[in-house]
Amino acid sequence: MKIQFNTDNNIEGHQRVEAYFASELETALARFEDKITRVEVHVGDENSAKPGVNDKRCLIEVRPAKLQPVVVTEYADTVEKAFRGALDKIKKTLATTFEKQKAF
């Protein structure tokens, strides 16, 4: 499972933050590891330098083997909260997707 981390110009993409998010993803998606080829994380600030409520966005795109990509987005007031929300959503979505696949 390859993990790619992307940020816009308004979010600092330090290697330490990237390593932390990658570690969290690997742990959270470990049970799906053999079914996933790639994970892309896109983090951005919707309002640029202006303050705002829920203006941090985290989009997680997972590419399961032999299936269409699965994408979730979460908005929050911090990057960490947006990431946590998106991570919870993607876990639920992947569980549902793979359960449906088993049914066929």
C-alpha atoms as a printed R data frame, in Angstrom:
    type eleno elety resid chain resno       x       y      z
1   ATOM     1    CA   MET     A     1   0.000   0.000  0.000
2   ATOM     2    CA   LYS     A     2   1.609   3.234 -1.179
3   ATOM     3    CA   ILE     A     3   0.699   6.465  0.653
4   ATOM     4    CA   GLN     A     4   0.999   9.852 -1.045
5   ATOM     5    CA   PHE     A     5   0.579  13.053  0.961
6   ATOM     6    CA   ASN     A     6  -0.299  16.383 -0.716
7   ATOM     7    CA   THR     A     7  -0.809  19.849  0.762
8   ATOM     8    CA   ASP     A     8  -1.778  23.177 -0.736
9   ATOM     9    CA   ASN     A     9   0.407  26.284 -0.360
10  ATOM    10    CA   ASN     A    10  -1.342  27.306  2.864
11  ATOM    11    CA   ILE     A    11  -0.564  24.143  4.847
12  ATOM    12    CA   GLU     A    12   2.901  23.309  6.021
13  ATOM    13    CA   GLY     A    13   3.731  19.780  4.867
14  ATOM    14    CA   HIS     A    14   6.588  18.944  7.156
15  ATOM    15    CA   GLN     A    15   7.984  15.445  6.904
16  ATOM    16    CA   ARG     A    16   7.182  14.840 10.568
17  ATOM    17    CA   VAL     A    17   3.474  15.588  9.976
18  ATOM    18    CA   GLU     A    18   3.494  13.471  6.835
19  ATOM    19    CA   ALA     A    19   5.118  10.585  8.715
20  ATOM    20    CA   TYR     A    20   2.529  10.868 11.501
21  ATOM    21    CA   PHE     A    21  -0.416  10.836  9.074
22  ATOM    22    CA   ALA     A    22   1.111   7.929  7.128
23  ATOM    23    CA   SER     A    23   1.569   5.964 10.353
24  ATOM    24    CA   GLU     A    24  -2.027   6.626 11.389
25  ATOM    25    CA   LEU     A    25  -3.292   5.551  7.953
26  ATOM    26    CA   GLU     A    26  -1.270   2.347  7.973
27  ATOM    27    CA   THR     A    27  -2.596   1.448 11.419
28  ATOM    28    CA   ALA     A    28  -6.221   2.337 10.657
29  ATOM    29    CA   LEU     A    29  -6.294   0.596  7.257
30  ATOM    30    CA   ALA     A    30  -4.152  -2.430  8.205
31  ATOM    31    CA   ARG     A    31  -7.033  -4.881  7.833
32  ATOM    32    CA   PHE     A    32  -7.568  -3.721  4.230
33  ATOM    33    CA   GLU     A    33  -3.860  -3.599  3.340
34  ATOM    34    CA   ASP     A    34  -3.959  -6.545  0.906
35  ATOM    35    CA   LYS     A    35  -6.926  -4.999 -0.944
36  ATOM    36    CA   ILE     A    36  -5.534  -1.446 -1.349
37  ATOM    37    CA   THR     A    37  -2.924  -0.384 -3.884
38  ATOM    38    CA   ARG     A    38  -2.621   3.324 -3.067
39  ATOM    39    CA   VAL     A    39  -3.843   5.995 -0.667
40  ATOM    40    CA   GLU     A    40  -3.688   9.723 -1.417
41  ATOM    41    CA   VAL     A    41  -4.228  12.363  1.246
42  ATOM    42    CA   HIS     A    42  -4.926  15.959  0.176
43  ATOM    43    CA   VAL     A    43  -4.883  18.593  2.921
44  ATOM    44    CA   GLY     A    44  -5.754  22.232  2.330
45  ATOM    45    CA   ASP     A    45  -6.975  25.484  3.803
46  ATOM    46    CA   GLU     A    46 -10.092  26.661  1.977
47  ATOM    47    CA   ASN     A    47  -9.779  30.306  3.102
48  ATOM    48    CA   SER     A    48  -6.053  30.682  2.522
49  ATOM    49    CA   ALA     A    49  -4.608  33.017  5.158
50  ATOM    50    CA   LYS     A    50  -8.013  34.333  6.302
51  ATOM    51    CA   PRO     A    51  -9.506  32.901  9.490
52  ATOM    52    CA   GLY     A    52 -12.641  30.839  9.228
53  ATOM    53    CA   VAL     A    53 -14.722  28.116 10.788
54  ATOM    54    CA   ASN     A    54 -14.206  24.602  9.432
55  ATOM    55    CA   ASP     A    55 -11.932  25.879  6.681
56  ATOM    56    CA   LYS     A    56  -9.391  23.037  6.828
57  ATOM    57    CA   ARG     A    57 -10.105  20.236  4.362
58  ATOM    58    CA   CYS     A    58  -8.822  16.677  4.282
59  ATOM    59    CA   LEU     A    59  -9.618  14.500  1.297
60  ATOM    60    CA   ILE     A    60  -8.600  10.837  1.391
61  ATOM    61    CA   GLU     A    61  -8.677   8.831 -1.836
62  ATOM    62    CA   VAL     A    62  -8.176   5.072 -1.607
63  ATOM    63    CA   ARG     A    63  -7.583   2.941 -4.676
64  ATOM    64    CA   PRO     A    64  -8.730  -0.606 -4.001
65  ATOM    65    CA   ALA     A    65  -7.430  -3.320 -6.317
66  ATOM    66    CA   LYS     A    66  -9.853  -4.000 -9.192
67  ATOM    67    CA   LEU     A    67 -12.389  -1.414 -7.957
68  ATOM    68    CA   GLN     A    68 -13.130   2.260 -8.548
69  ATOM    69    CA   PRO     A    69 -11.386   4.746 -6.224
70  ATOM    70    CA   VAL     A    70 -13.153   5.594 -2.971
71  ATOM    71    CA   VAL     A    71 -13.028   9.245 -1.852
72  ATOM    72    CA   VAL     A    72 -14.117  10.983  1.356
73  ATOM    73    CA   THR     A    73 -13.779  14.607  2.446
74  ATOM    74    CA   GLU     A    74 -13.938  16.176  5.889
75  ATOM    75    CA   TYR     A    75 -13.887  19.836  6.946
76  ATOM    76    CA   ALA     A    76 -12.845  21.010 10.416
77  ATOM    77    CA   ASP     A    77 -11.204  23.917 12.210
78  ATOM    78    CA   THR     A    78  -7.807  22.153 12.362
79  ATOM    79    CA   VAL     A    79  -5.944  19.899  9.953
80  ATOM    80    CA   GLU     A    80  -5.734  17.168 12.590
81  ATOM    81    CA   LYS     A    81  -9.497  17.148 13.205
82  ATOM    82    CA   ALA     A    82 -10.191  17.109  9.475
83  ATOM    83    CA   PHE     A    83  -7.782  14.184  9.062
84  ATOM    84    CA   ARG     A    84  -9.368  12.230 11.939
85  ATOM    85    CA   GLY     A    85 -12.863  12.770 10.545
86  ATOM    86    CA   ALA     A    86 -11.811  11.728  7.042
87  ATOM    87    CA   LEU     A    87 -10.016   8.678  8.440
88  ATOM    88    CA   ASP     A    88 -13.156   7.565 10.297
89  ATOM    89    CA   LYS     A    89 -15.234   8.044  7.147
90  ATOM    90    CA   ILE     A    90 -12.843   6.098  4.908
91  ATOM    91    CA   LYS     A    91 -12.689   3.162  7.339
92  ATOM    92    CA   LYS     A    92 -16.484   2.895  7.372
93  ATOM    93    CA   THR     A    93 -16.734   3.324  3.607
94  ATOM    94    CA   LEU     A    94 -14.089   0.670  2.896
95  ATOM    95    CA   ALA     A    95 -15.689  -1.784  5.315
96  ATOM    96    CA   THR     A    96 -19.022  -1.347  3.515
97  ATOM    97    CA   THR     A    97 -17.403  -1.570  0.067
98  ATOM    98    CA   PHE     A    98 -15.534  -4.783  0.814
99  ATOM    99    CA   GLU     A    99 -18.553  -6.353  2.540
100 ATOM   100    CA   LYS     A   100 -20.647  -5.678 -0.564
101 ATOM   101    CA   GLN     A   101 -17.905  -7.180 -2.716
102 ATOM   102    CA   LYS     A   102 -17.975 -10.374 -0.623
103 ATOM   103    CA   ALA     A   103 -21.728 -10.657 -1.203
104 ATOM   104    CA   PHE     A   104 -21.165 -11.138 -4.943
